[in-house]
Amino acid sequence: MFSRSCEYAIKALIYVAQNTKDGKRVSIKEIAKGTDAPEHFVAKILQELSKKKMVMSIKGPNGGFYLEEGGKHVSLERIVKEIDGDGMFTNCVLGLKVCSEKTPCPVHLEYKEVKKNLIRMLENNTISDFNDKLDSGKFFLKNE
């Protein structure tokens, strides 16, 4: 569904938000371990997200990554677009260059509804929403 980079970005942002509520900061090692993601991918993705002001970082012995209040309200749609571009929102699911209502691919009509629901979910969910779900104890971010 999402690229591997996008999956890691979403999980990393959720992890950072979840673990920095008390003003603490988390390291790349902690984030990688807490999300079952390779450390080098996490480092690269967090650097990119930091440049885009989606996550904040402080260097040094007491440094690490954290989210400001506004960062917790970032939608999944924005994360996906920042990492993967808008192809998920505009491209044909089969990768055809020309796919539309007039010239549909074989799955266009069925996927149209799925895509609409997926886009709605991405637009209407934020990092904060997923933190609330994790706080409920009914959901998890990492396989145990």
Secondary structure, DSSP 8 states (H G I E B T S, - for coil): ---HHHHHHHHHHHHHHHH-TTS--B-HHHHHHHHT--HHHHHHHHHHHHHTTSSEEE-STT-EEE--GGGGG-BHHHHHHHHH-SHHHHS-TT--SS-SSSS--TTHHHHHHHHHHHHHHHHH-BHHHHHHHHHTTS--SS--
